[in-house]
Amino acid sequence: MFTSCSDDDDNGGNTIPADAVELKVDETELQIAQENSRIVNITAGNGDYKVTSSNEEVATATVDGKVITITALPTDNNAEAMIVVTDKYYKRAYIKVETAAVFGIRLNKSEATLFSQVDGQDVFTFKIITGNGGYKVEYLENPDNCTELIGIEDIETTGTFTVKGLDNGTAKIKITDKLNKSLTVVTKVIAPDPLITNYDGKILQFSATQQYGKVEIISGNGGYKLEVADPSIVKASMNGSTIEITGKKNGSTYITITDSKKQENKLTVTVDGKNYGLALDNKFWLYANFGNITDNKLVKVKQTTWEIICRLNSLSWLETFIGMEGKCLLRGTGDGSHIELSALGDAFKFHSKTELKTNEWIHITFVIDCSKTNHKEQYRLFINGEEDDYIIDNQSNRHEEVDLASSNDDNKFTLGRACGDDRRMLNGSIGEARVWTVARTPEQIRANLWKLTEKDPVGLLGHWEFNAGVETNYIQDISGGKFENNLTICGKGGAISTKVPMSAWIEKDYLK
């Protein structure tokens, strides 16, 4: 493509604006048989276009909008002219024209390879470089109609024709001009392999929420890519020609598979896991690492709500429910009979009036709103949806903000154990937990007590249903937020990722 130059002394006194563009045309050199015409398009410029020829006995030019028509006149053989294009700011472009009484036919290519059914790779445009007009395009060979011709009716003005590949085969195409000059081009068409999996016509069904499965691509063209329609249901990745899929929550979705030749296939996946809870039983505990979140506004918050559904087998010393050791932690009292908050190194501390019971599912909600200055308004405790009028043991300090990524447990947000102390493990089970960056209202808490049914909840940072139903070392976060915060499962001792056995999954009978 040709870019013009401009002459500051030849702009007719016009002021050239800063947004003026250079003048460009799509052809800068042409070879035209005498008594034939060719079209050149202006691809960029500033309007009010004019054209002049350096030798109107060789070639003339006219312009209509952005279309320039150049005609070669009968004259001496092998003559030349220069067409000058200008716009309203006297930007210029040049087109060199060579004319001859007779040209041999020459195209931009003599052969092409096409890939049928692949957008952008299934067509090729042959361009006439030289010839004598009066063109005729015909097939010499086109087995099984493997190609089709496009645009041959406009070949006299465009100087081009296009071949589209339809199926495997090799076509031979002959172009002849009015002087019976001819040239044959060869077009090879390759049909891509169909994209086929071993689950075509079937649904991949998971009977556990975090079940893992594989699907094999048995035919395709490599370069595979995946797109999950609803990434809250499953996650998927490619490993060679194997699609690896893991469930996240119950539901149905599909995965679109594409390859390097733009072939496509869809795989339907249904997740239908049971409503399990996880039995910790003094053997396991969990943590989230909110420090991995790069948006600080989601970590250092003025409001937060924590919810946990659990069942105690027994009451024990400082049994841990949820939170950050040394900063803000819900735990049991010394005898395990009540819920206790230990915040800011015990500078704010309370215990519930409600006594804890064993062998019953309990929903605990803790709300912090740092915009409040009264301790009982800033910190609210709900048990099974009812607000507890807790007893304050110390109120010498309060939170200005809550840092969810700061604790004396190596900055972990923990459930079921704190302070690296196995004596403080929860002897019981967890059915669900939620962490929010907003202060939930009593009405919202009660409406979603045993199961979150609210549509598009605002401020949900982490949501874990504990119904994986497989041997696993993590609990999937199903909050659907920008940042996925899976819970890591650990055993006794250090914070070492540990797989729980199938025997650790129990029925959540509170959902019956």
Stockholm file with secondary structure:
# STOCKHOLM 1.0

chainA/1-512         MFTSCSDDDDNGGNTIPADAVELKVDETELQIAQENSRIVNITAGNGDYKVTSSNEEVATATVDGKVITITALPTDNNAEAMIVVTDKYYKRAYIKVETAAVFGIRLNKSEATLFSQVDGQDVFTFKIITGNGGYKVEYLENPDNCTELIGIEDIETTGTFTVKGLDNGTAKIKITDKLNKSLTVVTKVIAPDPLITNYDGKILQFSATQQYGKVEIISGNGGYKLEVADPSIVKASMNGSTIEITGKKNGSTYITITDSKKQENKLTVTVDGKNYGLALDNKFWLYANFGNITDNKLVKVKQTTWEIICRLNSLSWLETFIGMEGKCLLRGTGDGSHIELSALGDAFKFHSKTELKTNEWIHITFVIDCSKTNHKEQYRLFINGEEDDYIIDNQSNRHEEVDLASSNDDNKFTLGRACGDDRRMLNGSIGEARVWTVARTPEQIRANLWKLTEKDPVGLLGHWEFNAGVETNYIQDISGGKFENNLTICGKGGAISTKVPMSAWIEKDYLK
#=GR chainA/1-512 SS CEECCCCTTCSTTCCCCTTCCCCEESCSEEEEETTCEEEEEEEECCSCCEEEESCTTTEEEEEETTEEEEEECSCSSSEEEEEEEECTTCCEEEEEEEEESCCCCEESCSEEEEETTCTTTSEEEEEEEECCSCCEEEEEECGGGCEEEESGGGHHHHCEEEEEECSSEEEEEEEECTTCCEEEEEEEEECCCCCEETTTTSEEEESSTTCEEEEEEEECCSCCEEEESCTTTEEEEEETTEEEEEECSSEEEEEEEECTTCCEEEEEEEECCCCEEEECTTTCEEEECGGGCCCGGGTEESEEEEEEEEEESSCCTTCEEEEETTTEEEEECTTSSEEEEEETTTTEEEEEEEECCSSSEEEEEEEEETTCCSHHHHEEEEETTEEECCEEEEESCCCSSEETTCCTTTTCEEESCCTTCGGGCCSEEEEEEEEESSCCCHHHHHHTSSSCCCSSCTTEEEEECCCCCSSBSEECCCSCSSSCCCEEEECSSSSCBCCBCGGGEEECGGGC
#=GC SS_cons         CEECCCCTTCSTTCCCCTTCCCCEESCSEEEEETTCEEEEEEEECCSCCEEEESCTTTEEEEEETTEEEEEECSCSSSEEEEEEEECTTCCEEEEEEEEESCCCCEESCSEEEEETTCTTTSEEEEEEEECCSCCEEEEEECGGGCEEEESGGGHHHHCEEEEEECSSEEEEEEEECTTCCEEEEEEEEECCCCCEETTTTSEEEESSTTCEEEEEEEECCSCCEEEESCTTTEEEEEETTEEEEEECSSEEEEEEEECTTCCEEEEEEEECCCCEEEECTTTCEEEECGGGCCCGGGTEESEEEEEEEEEESSCCTTCEEEEETTTEEEEECTTSSEEEEEETTTTEEEEEEEECCSSSEEEEEEEEETTCCSHHHHEEEEETTEEECCEEEEESCCCSSEETTCCTTTTCEEESCCTTCGGGCCSEEEEEEEEESSCCCHHHHHHTSSSCCCSSCTTEEEEECCCCCSSBSEECCCSCSSSCCCEEEECSSSSCBCCBCGGGEEECGGGC
//
